[in-house]
Amino acid sequence: MTVVEAMIDLAEKEAAVAESRMRMAKVLEKANEYQKTKGDLVLGHVDKEISIDDPKKDTEPEKATEETPAVTIDDVRAVLADLSQNGRTADVKTLLDKHGAVKLSAVDPKEYAALIEEAKALK
C-alpha cells in the first residue's frame, strides 16, 4: 500500500467514524425525546429498533438479506489504485463522480461491480 493509498484509507475510516458519531448523537437525541414524552427510559435489551430518520416509524430490526455484493470495496479500491498509479487519477475521479461520490466509501455497494467494469474498460 502506498502512502497515498494509506492516507485515502485513513480519511475514509475517519469519515466513517464521524458518521457513526453523528448517528450515535441522533440516537441519544431520540432517546431524550422518548424519555420526555413517555417517561422513564430504561436502557438495556432492545427488541425493536427506533428509526432515527423518521421518528414516527418504529420497526423491527432488519433481517439479513442475501443481497451481499459479490464485489467488495477492497476489490474496487485495488482496481482504482492501479488506474491511479498508472497516471489515470483524473479518470478515477470521473468514475467516482459518475457514481455520485467524491470518494470510494461514498459509492453505493450495489454499484461496485459496474464501477469495476467501467474502470477495467479504461485500461
Helices and strands as residue ranges (DSSP letters): H 3-38, E 49-50, E 58-59, H 73-85, H 89-98, G 104-106, G 109-111, H 112-122
